[in-house]
Amino acid sequence: MLDNLKTNLRAAIKKIVNSSGIDEELIKELSKDVQRALLQSDVNVKLVLEITKNLEERSLKETPPPGLSRKDHIVKILYDELAKLLGNETEFSFKPGKLNKVLMLGIQGSGKTTVTGKLSKFLTKQGYKVGVIGADTYRPGALVQLKTNCEKENIEVYGEEKTKDSPLIVKNGLKHFENSNLDIVLIDTAGRHKEEKDLLDEMTQINKVAEPDLVLLVIDGTIGQQCYSQAEAFHKIVPVGGIVITKLDSSAKGGGAIAASAATGAQIMYIGTGERIDDLEKFSPTRFVGRLLGMGDLQALLDLAKRLESEADDVRLKRISSGKMNMDDFYYQLEEVTKVGSLKGLLDSMPGFSGMVKEDQLDQVEGRMEKWRYIIQSMNKEEKADPDLLNASRIKRIARGSGWPEHEVKELVKNYNNSKNMMKASKGRQMQGALRRMGLG
């Protein structure tokens, strides 16, 4: 997905992560790299300048919140600005007890009929009863394609093969479905006429007949900034409530389509990521930007910082940050990591670490952490409070009690001491020290 944009943004972030210190020159260099990456992906120039101006200003002026280093805070600012460009996560609320009408718009080639089939399946899997009206009378085979895609999923499609009057088909289709106990009806429309004016006039008439609850505009992700004028033209005649971007699996220009569609004021609601009927997903700006930047969902990382902030008592916090932590504190940190999910998920969400640790290494580390938890649970209170008590006979007893060999207990003690020393050196819970806190330093 958007490979060029992804590669260029990650290269820009790597400079920050690998730098020995942050200064104004480095921030400006990051800003230029981000500008270049977005412009090459066909993002609107005005939007690019707005993003990078905010990135520079915030990076120079803002103080990182507790739990984030300055490097990570700068990456988070970039993440925030890109996510803001894409709008908020949108969930349209279909009203219960009535037939919710969704009008599908888009020019020919945008993948509208395919998306209508995909969306009908997507909504059916969410528990809705869905019907479809095929009102594209211009493209030969549109109704057949729609029926082929939908009827595999037992979704009824209403269409009239010999009728060329699209508004009449919509009217008849809605009448057909009005007593069918459906929750949602999707209305597929034409994408092309000999004259663009004729297409827009037809959309006006269909909109008047259908009185839709939601209008979805389908845009081809490969056409870049051209989609701005398309979206604007449709939006003037039929208020667009949401956008679906298709073909995001192969496009270098997808950044332009996303930025331009967001600029129309309508939120991106779904994205098509492939050819199969299942290749449609609900759009999440934060998750999408996380993928681009190679950070997974940064929110998982921030949640960890927040938990460390709110749950840890002052005494524990002071012990950990001063490098005087005990084995109880070390166990607490292992527990915190597992709350976030897998270690891979955590690393994917950490700026600079995504993709840097191999899958087999991650499996080994996760397995080791699981062993450590069992070993610590086999220690008594005195040993947890003061690990220096762990002599050969105690290690033998703990190994027997945990079910792991003695060398595993010694490995844990070694990593505990590494973590303790690293925490002392880094003065606390900076996110760049997260791996060290886990005893992987």
GIWOFEN-V97441 format. One record per residue. N is the residue number from 1. RES is the residue in three letters. D_LAST is the distance of its C-alpha to the last C-alpha in Angstrom with 1 decimal. Layout:
BEGIN
((N RES D_LAST) (N RES D_LAST))
END
This chain:
BEGIN
((1 MET 33.4) (2 LEU 34.0) (3 ASP 32.0) (4 ASN 33.0) (5 LEU 32.1) (6 LYS 28.8) (7 THR 27.9) (8 ASN 29.1) (9 LEU 27.4) (10 ARG 24.0) (11 ALA 24.6) (12 ALA 25.5) (13 ILE 22.4) (14 LYS 20.1) (15 LYS 21.8) (16 ILE 20.8) (17 VAL 17.1) (18 ASN 16.9) (19 SER 19.0) (20 SER 18.2) (21 GLY 20.5) (22 ILE 22.9) (23 ASP 26.7) (24 GLU 30.0) (25 GLU 30.3) (26 LEU 27.0) (27 ILE 28.1) (28 LYS 31.5) (29 GLU 30.1) (30 LEU 28.1) (31 SER 31.4) (32 LYS 33.4) (33 ASP 31.0) (34 VAL 31.3) (35 GLN 35.0) (36 ARG 35.3) (37 ALA 33.4) (38 LEU 35.5) (39 LEU 38.8) (40 GLN 38.2) (41 SER 37.8) (42 ASP 41.2) (43 VAL 40.2) (44 ASN 43.0) (45 VAL 42.9) (46 LYS 43.7) (47 LEU 40.8) (48 VAL 38.4) (49 LEU 39.5) (50 GLU 39.2) (51 ILE 35.6) (52 THR 34.5) (53 LYS 36.6) (54 ASN 34.9) (55 LEU 31.4) (56 GLU 32.2) (57 GLU 33.9) (58 ARG 31.3) (59 SER 28.4) (60 LEU 30.2) (61 LYS 31.6) (62 GLU 29.4) (63 THR 26.9) (64 PRO 23.7) (65 PRO 24.0) (66 PRO 21.7) (67 GLY 18.4) (68 LEU 18.4) (69 SER 17.5) (70 ARG 20.4) (71 LYS 19.1) (72 ASP 18.7) (73 HIS 22.0) (74 ILE 23.8) (75 VAL 22.7) (76 LYS 23.9) (77 ILE 27.2) (78 LEU 27.7) (79 TYR 27.1) (80 ASP 29.6) (81 GLU 32.2) (82 LEU 32.2) (83 ALA 32.4) (84 LYS 35.2) (85 LEU 37.1) (86 LEU 37.2) (87 GLY 38.5) (88 ASN 37.7) (89 GLU 37.0) (90 THR 40.6) (91 GLU 42.0) (92 PHE 45.8) (93 SER 47.6) (94 PHE 50.3) (95 LYS 53.0) (96 PRO 54.1) (97 GLY 57.8) (98 LYS 58.7) (99 LEU 58.5) (100 ASN 55.7) (101 LYS 56.6) (102 VAL 54.1) (103 LEU 55.5) (104 MET 53.7) (105 LEU 54.3) (106 GLY 53.4) (107 ILE 55.0) (108 GLN 55.7) (109 GLY 52.8) (110 SER 50.2) (111 GLY 49.7) (112 LYS 51.5) (113 THR 53.3) (114 THR 50.2) (115 VAL 48.1) (116 THR 51.0) (117 GLY 50.7) (118 LYS 46.9) (119 LEU 47.1) (120 SER 49.8) (121 LYS 47.6) (122 PHE 44.6) (123 LEU 46.7) (124 THR 48.4) (125 LYS 45.0) (126 GLN 44.5) (127 GLY 47.7) (128 TYR 50.2) (129 LYS 53.6) (130 VAL 53.9) (131 GLY 56.9) (132 VAL 57.3) (133 ILE 60.1) (134 GLY 60.5) (135 ALA 62.3) (136 ASP 61.6) (137 THR 65.1) (138 TYR 64.5) (139 ARG 62.1) (140 PRO 63.7) (141 GLY 61.7) (142 ALA 59.5) (143 LEU 61.0) (144 VAL 60.7) (145 GLN 57.0) (146 LEU 56.4) (147 LYS 58.2) (148 THR 56.3) (149 ASN 52.9) (150 CYS 53.9) (151 GLU 56.2) (152 LYS 53.6) (153 GLU 52.0) (154 ASN 55.4) (155 ILE 55.4) (156 GLU 59.0) (157 VAL 59.8) (158 TYR 63.1) (159 GLY 64.7) (160 GLU 68.2) (161 GLU 68.4) (162 LYS 71.8) (163 THR 71.3) (164 LYS 70.2) (165 ASP 70.2) (166 SER 66.6) (167 PRO 67.2) (168 LEU 69.7) (169 ILE 67.3) (170 VAL 64.7) (171 LYS 67.5) (172 ASN 68.7) (173 GLY 65.2) (174 LEU 64.4) (175 LYS 67.7) (176 HIS 66.9) (177 PHE 63.6) (178 GLU 64.8) (179 ASN 65.7) (180 SER 63.0) (181 ASN 60.5) (182 LEU 57.8) (183 ASP 55.0) (184 ILE 54.3) (185 VAL 56.4) (186 LEU 54.9) (187 ILE 57.4) (188 ASP 56.9) (189 THR 58.9) (190 ALA 60.1) (191 GLY 58.0) (192 ARG 60.7) (193 HIS 64.4) (194 LYS 66.5) (195 GLU 66.2) (196 GLU 63.1) (197 LYS 65.5) (198 ASP 66.7) (199 LEU 63.2) (200 LEU 62.5) (201 ASP 65.9) (202 GLU 65.3) (203 MET 61.9) (204 THR 63.8) (205 GLN 66.4) (206 ILE 63.8) (207 ASN 61.9) (208 LYS 65.2) (209 VAL 66.0) (210 ALA 62.6) (211 GLU 61.6) (212 PRO 57.9) (213 ASP 55.3) (214 LEU 52.6) (215 VAL 52.9) (216 LEU 50.1) (217 LEU 50.1) (218 VAL 48.7) (219 ILE 47.4) (220 ASP 46.4) (221 GLY 42.9) (222 THR 44.1) (223 ILE 46.7) (224 GLY 44.5) (225 GLN 46.3) (226 GLN 49.7) (227 CYS 48.7) (228 TYR 49.1) (229 SER 52.9) (230 GLN 53.1) (231 ALA 51.4) (232 GLU 53.5) (233 ALA 56.7) (234 PHE 56.1) (235 HIS 54.8) (236 LYS 58.1) (237 ILE 60.2) (238 VAL 58.0) (239 PRO 55.3) (240 VAL 52.1) (241 GLY 49.8) (242 GLY 46.9) (243 ILE 45.7) (244 VAL 44.5) (245 ILE 42.8) (246 THR 43.4) (247 LYS 42.1) (248 LEU 38.7) (249 ASP 37.4) (250 SER 38.8) (251 SER 39.5) (252 ALA 38.3) (253 LYS 40.6) (254 GLY 39.2) (255 GLY 37.7) (256 GLY 41.3) (257 ALA 42.7) (258 ILE 40.1) (259 ALA 40.5) (260 ALA 44.3) (261 SER 44.7) (262 ALA 42.6) (263 ALA 44.9) (264 THR 47.9) (265 GLY 46.8) (266 ALA 46.5) (267 GLN 43.1) (268 ILE 41.6) (269 MET 41.8) (270 TYR 41.1) (271 ILE 39.8) (272 GLY 41.0) (273 THR 38.3) (274 GLY 40.4) (275 GLU 43.8) (276 ARG 43.7) (277 ILE 45.4) (278 ASP 42.1) (279 ASP 40.3) (280 LEU 40.7) (281 GLU 38.2) (282 LYS 38.3) (283 PHE 36.8) (284 SER 33.9) (285 PRO 33.3) (286 THR 29.8) (287 ARG 28.7) (288 PHE 30.6) (289 VAL 29.0) (290 GLY 25.5) (291 ARG 26.4) (292 LEU 27.7) (293 LEU 24.6) (294 GLY 22.3) (295 MET 20.8) (296 GLY 22.5) (297 ASP 23.8) (298 LEU 22.1) (299 GLN 23.9) (300 ALA 21.5) (301 LEU 18.7) (302 LEU 21.2) (303 ASP 22.4) (304 LEU 19.0) (305 ALA 19.0) (306 LYS 22.6) (307 ARG 22.0) (308 LEU 19.4) (309 GLU 22.1) (310 SER 25.1) (311 GLU 24.1) (312 ALA 22.1) (313 ASP 24.6) (314 ASP 24.6) (315 VAL 23.9) (316 ARG 20.7) (317 LEU 19.6) (318 LYS 20.5) (319 ARG 18.6) (320 ILE 15.3) (321 SER 15.8) (322 SER 16.9) (323 GLY 14.0) (324 LYS 16.6) (325 MET 15.7) (326 ASN 16.9) (327 MET 16.3) (328 ASP 18.6) (329 ASP 16.5) (330 PHE 13.4) (331 TYR 15.9) (332 TYR 17.3) (333 GLN 14.1) (334 LEU 14.0) (335 GLU 17.7) (336 GLU 17.3) (337 VAL 15.3) (338 THR 18.0) (339 LYS 20.7) (340 VAL 19.7) (341 GLY 20.3) (342 SER 18.4) (343 LEU 14.8) (344 LYS 16.6) (345 GLY 18.8) (346 LEU 16.0) (347 LEU 14.3) (348 ASP 17.9) (349 SER 18.6) (350 MET 15.9) (351 PRO 17.4) (352 GLY 16.1) (353 PHE 14.1) (354 SER 17.3) (355 GLY 18.1) (356 MET 15.2) (357 VAL 13.7) (358 LYS 16.6) (359 GLU 18.4) (360 ASP 18.1) (361 GLN 14.3) (362 LEU 14.3) (363 ASP 16.9) (364 GLN 14.9) (365 VAL 11.9) (366 GLU 14.6) (367 GLY 16.4) (368 ARG 13.7) (369 MET 13.3) (370 GLU 17.1) (371 LYS 17.3) (372 TRP 15.1) (373 ARG 17.5) (374 TYR 20.5) (375 ILE 19.3) (376 ILE 18.8) (377 GLN 22.2) (378 SER 23.7) (379 MET 22.9) (380 ASN 25.7) (381 LYS 25.7) (382 GLU 25.5) (383 GLU 22.5) (384 LYS 20.6) (385 ALA 21.8) (386 ASP 20.9) (387 PRO 18.4) (388 ASP 19.7) (389 LEU 22.7) (390 LEU 21.2) (391 ASN 23.3) (392 ALA 24.3) (393 SER 27.1) (394 ARG 25.0) (395 ILE 22.3) (396 LYS 25.3) (397 ARG 26.8) (398 ILE 23.7) (399 ALA 23.2) (400 ARG 26.9) (401 GLY 26.8) (402 SER 23.9) (403 GLY 25.2) (404 TRP 22.1) (405 PRO 22.1) (406 GLU 21.1) (407 HIS 18.3) (408 GLU 16.6) (409 VAL 17.0) (410 LYS 15.6) (411 GLU 12.4) (412 LEU 12.1) (413 VAL 12.8) (414 LYS 10.3) (415 ASN 7.4) (416 TYR 9.5) (417 ASN 9.8) (418 ASN 6.2) (419 SER 6.4) (420 LYS 9.8) (421 ASN 9.5) (422 MET 7.4) (423 MET 10.0) (424 LYS 12.6) (425 ALA 11.9) (426 SER 11.9) (427 LYS 14.9) (428 GLY 14.4) (429 ARG 14.1) (430 GLN 14.1) (431 MET 13.5) (432 GLN 11.4) (433 GLY 8.8) (434 ALA 9.4) (435 LEU 6.5) (436 ARG 4.5) (437 ARG 7.8) (438 MET 7.9) (439 GLY 5.6) (440 LEU 3.8) (441 GLY 0.0))
END
